[in-house]
Amino acid sequence: MQVLIVTDSLKESLKAHEVAKAIAKGIGEVDKGIKTQCIPFSDGGEGALTVLNKHSAGTIVDCPTVDALGRPMTASYFLFKSEKKAWIELSQASGLAQIAPELRNPLITSTYGTGLQIKDAIEKGCTDIILGIGGSATNDAGTGIFEALGGQLLDKNKHPIARGGAALEQVESVVLPQNLGAVRFKVACDVDNPLLGVQGASAVYGPQKGASPEDVVTLEKALTRFATTIKRQTGREIAALKGGGAAGGTAAGMAGLFEAQLAPGFSLLSEMIALEKAIEEADLIFTAEGKIDRQSLNGKVPVGVAQLAKKHQKPCIGLAGAVEGPYTPFYEVGFSGIFSLQNGPMSIETSKENAFELLADTAARVFYFFQKSKP
């Protein structure tokens, strides 16, 4: 039997490769003779560089830049070997992980550091930039990237505005960069949230980045002003763009400022590493992420894996730190079953601290049942 293990990370707990290792350990405890193949994966956001570095021809480039608060740091991106193409992972420079919880503030955080990485890739000859978004500490609609690449955002007095999400309430006009030539942008985006509204960037993701209820109101006004300015000046409608709210509106901003194409990150990455072929050759698939809920249906790793498993009529087991119903939609997309790693009453903190052991335990119990239930 060939068991394929395709996992995302458990945020603030385990990295994707650690999740895969835990599941493989649990399976091995039931049957040491089982052959497992582990593919730590990503939905195009955090973790994509690791996937590409292991499965694609190219190199990891370390680039001097700044974090979301403007502090100097070094961040990495992937430079493809045979193409003038780079994969930039927004979370590397502009991610929440680099900012201590008490310092998180989407009113002032910026994607400028990610823009410096893109600039470095362009200077190295890249004409195709794929931006993987996810795990951002920002709510600036990607305007920091715009500024780093030579663009300007001006107030009513033609003065440059400050960086960060709140400052966008002052934007009156934009000056497009003139030195990008034929550079094409693609944004790996796996959520449906629009830029504005109750399901928008500020309302849904702002609190995760440190925004208070009052801050959310401020950020919503700022993004509304930004969207209005973009429509007036370029004619591009980004306010209701499907997926535009991803990464603090970075997806919408890239579409409005650079005419970037939004594409499913899972699909982009899975095609690059031939994931479907691996699923086709497996007898059983395990997949996992921190939480399997309605948001997962918007292209997250486990659902993408389940859909490919269904296509090839393979059983697929989903494991998560938490699962949330209704469950029928998950069975319909291809899951044979979904299971929480918690094996008794416990706090979230306890679950995170013991995630490796809990995953191994859950994988062992599920795999034992799978073996025993076979004809």
N, C-alpha and C positions, 0 to 999 in steps of 0.2 A: 504493500500500500504506500502511495505517495501522498503526503500531507503537505499542502502549501499554506504558509503562514504569512499573510500580508497585513501589516499593522501600521496604524498611525501612532502618534505619541499619546500619552496620558498627561496632559498639561500640568505643570507644577508637580509632577510625580515621576514618570518614567519616559525616557526617550523611546522612539519607535523601535530601535534595535533591542532595547531592554524588554519592551513588551513582547516582541517576537521570541526572545530568548526564554522568557518566563513561560510562554505557551508551549514552546518546544520542550522545556523541562517537565511540564506537567504531562505531556503526551509520553515522554520517555519513561516517566514513573509507572505508567500503565503497561507500556510495551517498548522495551529497549530496542527491538528490532525494526520499529517503524522509521522510515526514511522521511525526514522533514526538510523542506526548503523554506528558508526565511527571507522575506523581502520586506524590510522596513520601508514604509512608503510615506507619501504625503499627498495632500489634495492640491498641491501647487504652492502652498505657503511654506510654513516652517518645515524644515526637513528635506526640502526638494534637492538642495545641494548634495546632501549625503547620498540620496538615491542616484542622482546623475553621476556623481563621482565614482560610484561603484559599477554602474551599468552603461555609461556612455563614454565615448572617446572625447577627452578634453582635459582641462586642468582647472584646479581651484586657484583663483587669484586673490591674494590678500591686498586690500586697498586702504590707504589712510583716509579716514572720513570722520564724521561726528555722529553722536547718537541723537536721539529725538530732542534732547535738551541742549544740544550744541556742544557737548563735551567731546574732546578728541578721543578717537578710538580707531581700531583697525577692524574691518569687516571683510567678508569673503563673498565672491560670486563665481559662477561657473562659466568658463570660456570654452566653447566647443572647438574641437580640433580642426575639422574640415570645412567649417562654415564660418562666415563672418557674423556669428551669433553669440549672444550671452544670455544666461539666465540669472537675473538679479532677484534675490530673495529679500523682500522689503523688511522682514523682521530682523535681518542681520544688523542693519544700522538703525532702523527706526522702530525696533520692536519693544514690546512691553517688558520683555525679559531683562533688558538692560537698565531698566528704571526701577529703583526701589519703590515699594508700594506707597510710602509716604511722600514721594516726589512726583508721582504720576499726576499729570495735569494736562488734559487735552486742549485747554484754552491756549497753551503756549507751545506744546510739543509740535515738532515739524518733521517732514519727510526730506528735509534738505540733505541729510547724510546719504540717503538712498540715491538722491540725484547726483551726488558726487561719485558714487559707484557707477552709475550709468554713464556719466561723463568720462570716467576712466575707461570704460569698455568701448565707448565711441572713439576715444583717442587711440585705442589699440586697433581700430579698423572695423569695429562691429557696425553693421547696418541693420541688424535685426535684434531687437531687445525684447526679451520676454520677462515681464515683471510678475513674480509670484507674490501675491499679497495674502496677508493673514498674520495675526499676532501683533498688529501694529499698536503703537502707543499714541497714535495721532488722530486728529479729526480735522485735518487741514485740506482735505480734498486733493492731496498730492501737489499742492502749490509749492511746497518746499522743493520738490523735484523740479518743477517748472523754473523756479528761481536759480537753482544750481546749474541748469542747462542754458541759462542766459535770458530767461524770460523775466518780465517785470509785472508786478501788480501795483497799481497806482490808486491813490485816493483822489478826492475831488479837486485837490490842489496840485495834482500830478506828482505827488511825493510817494516814494515806495512805502508800502505798509509794512508793519512788523510781521515776523513769522508766527505761525500758529493758527489754530482754528478760530479763536475769537476775533482776531484782526481782520478776518475776511468780511466782517460787517462794514468795514470802511472801504472796500474795494469799489472803484468806479470804472476802471478800465484795465485792460491787460495789454502788454507789449510782447508779441510773440518772438521767440528766439530766431535769429537769422542764420545760424551756423550749423543746423542739423542736417542739411542736405536731404539725402534720400533715406534717412533713418526711419525704420518702421517699428511701431510699438505694438506689442500684444500683451494683454493683461490676463493672467491666469486667475479666473474668478469663479468661485463655486457657491455663491449665495445669490438669492434673488432680491435681497433688500434694495429698495430704491434709495436715492440720496436723502430725500426728505420724508417727513411724516412719521406716524407712530411706529412704522416698521423701518424707518430710515436709519442712517448712520449714527446720528446723535442720540436718538431715543433708545435704540437697541444696544449699541455698542459703547456709547459714551460712558455709562456707569461702570463698565468693565475697565475703563481706562482712568478712572478716578473722578469722573464728572458728578457733581451734585445735581439735584433736580433743577436748581437755578442755573447751573452751568449748561445743562442740556438745553434749556430755553435759549440761552445766549448763543450756543453753537448752532442751534436750528436756525436762528435768525441770520447768523453769519453765512451758513451754507445756502440759505435762500437768496441772500444778496449776491453771493458768488454765482449761483445758477442763473439768476436774472441777468447778471453782467455778461456771462458767457453767451447766453441766448441773444442778447442785444447786439453783441459785438461779432459773434461768429455765426449766429443762426442755428447753433447746435443746442438741441433740447436735452438736458441731462438730469433734470429734476426727478423724472419718473423712470429713468433708464433702469431696466432690469439688471440687478447686480451692482448698480452704481454706488450703493451705500457701503460696499466692501472696503475694509481698511480705512475707516474714517472718511469715506467718500473719495478715496484715491482712484478707484475704478472710474467714477464719474468724471473726476478732474482730468484723468489721462485721456478719456474719450473726448472731452470738451476742448482741452488745450492742445492735444497732439493727434487727435483722430485715432486714438488707439482702438484696436479691436479687442473686445472682451470674449474670452473663450474658456470653456470648462477646464480648470487646472488638472483635475484627475485624468481627463481624456488626453490632454497634452502630454502629461508625464507618462501615462501608461503606454501610449504609442511609442514614446522614445525608448522605452526599455522592454518592449514586447511582453507586457504583463499578461495579455489575453492568451498568448501561447502557453505560458506557464500554468494558467488556470485550466486551459483545455487539457493539459497533460496530467493534472492532479486528480486524485480520487476523492479528496476531501479538502475543503478550504476553511481555515480559521482567519478571522479578521477582528480588529479591535480598535477602539478609540476611547477617549475619556467618558463621553456620554452619548448614548444612542437615543435620539429623540427626533422631533419633527424637523429640527434644523438639519439633521443628518440626511434627510431626504433631498436636500438641496446640493447634492453632489459630493458629500463627504466620502472619505475613503471607504468605510465599510459598505455603504450603499453602492458605490461604484463597483466594488469587488463583487457584491451580491448580484448585481445586474449582469456582470460578465459570467458569473457562475450559473445563473439561470439560463443564459444564452446557450451554455454548453452542458446544461442539465447535470450540474455538479452540486452536491450538498454543501451548504455554506453556513458556518456557525459564527455568530457575532457575539463578542464579549466586550463589556464596558464597565467603567466604574459605576455608572448608573444607567438604567434604562427607563424610558418613560413612554407610556402608551398614548393613543391606541396602537396596538401591535399589528393589526391586519395589514396596514400599508407596508410594513417591513417584510411580511411573508409574501406579499404580492410582488415586491421587487426582486425577491430571490433568496431571502434568508430561510434556512430550515429551522432555525431557532436563534433567539437572542437571550443572553444571560448576564446578570450583574455579577461582578466579582465578589461582592459582599456575601459572606456566609453566615451572617448573624447581625443583630443590632450593633451598630458602631457609628462613630462620628465620621465626618468627612476627613478630618485630620488623621484619624486612625487608619482609615481606608487608604489614604495617600501614602502614609508612612509604611504600610505593609502591602503595597500594591503588587510587588513582585511575587511574594508568597501567595497572595490571594488569587492572582491570575493563574499561577501554576496549579493551585488547588482546583480552581474552577475548570481549567482546561482538562485536568486529569479526570474529574468527575463526568464532564460532558463526553470526553473521548471514550471513557469506559462504557458509558451508556450506548454510544454510537456503535462500538464494536459488538456489544452484546445484543443489540437490536437488529443486526444484520441477519439475513436469512441463512 
